[in-house]
Amino acid sequence: MRIMSDVVDFPMRRPGASFPPAEYADFRARPGLVRARLPTGAVVWLVTRHEDVRTVLTDPRVSSNPTHEGFPSLLGKTGGVPSPDTMPGWFVALDPPDHDRFRKTLISEFSVRRIRDMRPAIEQVVQDRVDAMLAAGDTADLVADFALPVPSLVISSLLGVPKADRDFFEAKTRTLVSTTATDQEREAATTELLRYLGRLISIKEKRPGDDLISRLLAVGTMSAAELSGVAMLLLIAGHETTANNISLGVLTLLLHPEWIGADGIVEELLRLHSVADLVALRVAVDDLEISGQRIAKGEGIVPLVAAANHDEAAFGCPHRFDPTRAARHHVAFGYGVHQCLGQNLVRGEMDLAYRVLFERIPKLEPAIPVEELPFKYDGVLFGLHSLPVRW
């Protein structure tokens, strides 16, 4: 067992610096774990090696519930993250067995087979967005005009949101992930969406359709409040993360056009960009030991997803984009019981986004130099604020 006393500053992303932060490699080279001070002042354990991250994410003595004493936050006391106390149905913050009730009900809705059946509907959304971009001229912001609307419209279709309401639904979800929106605007959008989802659930109770909400109502394992929370979770978790993956993936393929249309690009892009690097926050609910380091009950743990996905022991030359590598064991979707429920949906959206976009607009290219692109250095998720393109 190791006892460490030195504390490093948490390596926040910085404009002009590479992602993942260069410090991650240094941390992986150290024995045991790294003690770090977050911007909030809290001291946590950083977990950076691929094997250690997977160990943490499967240990029952580690919790994802933010109501536990010592749970870390990157953005202040609550970090703006809902909890099961504030939003019933927010099951990613529940531990087994409470978590299992929700996951078992939902898992068949996101199976490989279900997503395969959804591909025509997803492709239609992608085609419609490309149509809109082409109709508007020969330039676009690929983030605002394509990457953000696609997952929002796919989720609205999945939930059974009527087509007449999808502009409202997409506008409110865009506010939720906007970097220019105020806290008050985001809170208002959340309130409006929850109110809308409550009304939609009431309608589906009386007139069910072929959609996720109707099917979950038929199963009957969730209350109306829990179902609203689940819908919000699917919306929030599946929106900006997918949009960031799509836009960063398009940029990478524009820089490496020889790989456009190749097999394996989705898994490699998920690993390479690791947009949800800082999402898997945890706290020890009992004493445990990871990589020879004792972690005491009540101490915060930050498994760094991008550090694990760029671990040389798990991926040779990890900073190189190489779709021929076997990258399926990445942890871009987490690992263990909390592994992202919608991962098959994300894969399907990314695959169709790239296929349709480059087939329809083969002359697509960045409209500004890569070094001038506004990467997201100021949030929990990594990505692009905008991606100006032309054709």
C-alpha positions, 0 to 999 in steps of 0.5 A: 500500500502506498501513502502519497502526500504530494498534491498536483493541480488538476490539469484543466484543458487550455486553449492552444494545448493538445487534448488529452492534456500532456500531464496525463502521460506523466500521471500514467508513468507514476506509481499508484494514483495521483492526488490532485486539487480540483478548481473547486479546492477539493482534493481527489484521486486521479485514475489514468491507466486503462486497467485502473480506470476499468477497475474503479468503474467496476468496484462496488465500493465506488459510487456514482451517486452525487449525494454521497459525502465527498463526491467530486464536482468540477463546477462548484458544489453541485456541478449543475448535475441532477441527482435522483433527489432532484430529478427522479429517473436520473438513474446514472446517479444510482447504484445497484440495485436501484440502478438495475430497475431502470437499466433492465427496463431500458436495455432492450430499447438500445440493443444492436437489433433495435438500433439497426431497425432505427437506421432508416429513421436516423438516416432520414434525419441526417439526409434532411439536415444535409438537404437544409445545408445545401439549400442554404448555400455553399457554407455552413457551421457543421456544429450548429447546422448538422452535429447538434440538430441530428441527435436532438431530432433522433431522440425526439423521434425516439421519444415520440415527439410529434413532428409539429413540436420538434422545432420547439424540442430542438430549440430547447435542447440547444439552449441546454448545451449552449455555451452562450446561454445563461444559467437562468436560460438553461434552467428555464429550458429544463423546466419547459422540457420537463413540463412538455415531457409531462404533457407528452406522457399524459397523452401517451397514456391515453393514446400510445404509439410506436415510441419509447415512452409508450413502450415504457408506459406499457411495461409499467415499472416507472412512475410518470415523474421517473419517466420524465427524468429518464427522458431528460437523461436520454436527451441530455446524455445523448445530445451534446456528447453525440454532437461533439463526436460527430463534429470532431469525427468530421474534422478528423476525416477531413484531415485524413480523407484516405479513411473516409468510408473505411471500416473501424473509423467510429470506434477509433474516433470514439477512442481518439477524442474521448469527449466524455473525459471528465464525466465518470466522477465517483466517490469511495463508499468504503475503503479500497485499494487501486494500483497499490494505493489506499483510497479511504471512504469518502474520498473523491475519485476522477477516472480520466477516460481520455487518459485511459484511452491514450494509455500506451499499454492498451493502445499502441501509438495512441495519439495516431488516428488508426482505424485498423487498430483493435480499439473496441476495448476503449472506455469512451462509453465508460465501463461496468454497470454504468456503461453508456446505455445508448452507445449503440445509438451513438455508433449508429448516428456517427456512422450514418452522419459520416456516410451520408455527409461525405457521399452528399458533399464530397468536396466538403472542407474546413473554411478556416485553418484548424489552429483557428477552430474554437475547441471546447476548453471551458466545459466538462465535455470536449468538442468544438463550439463551431466548425465552419465548412465549405464546398 
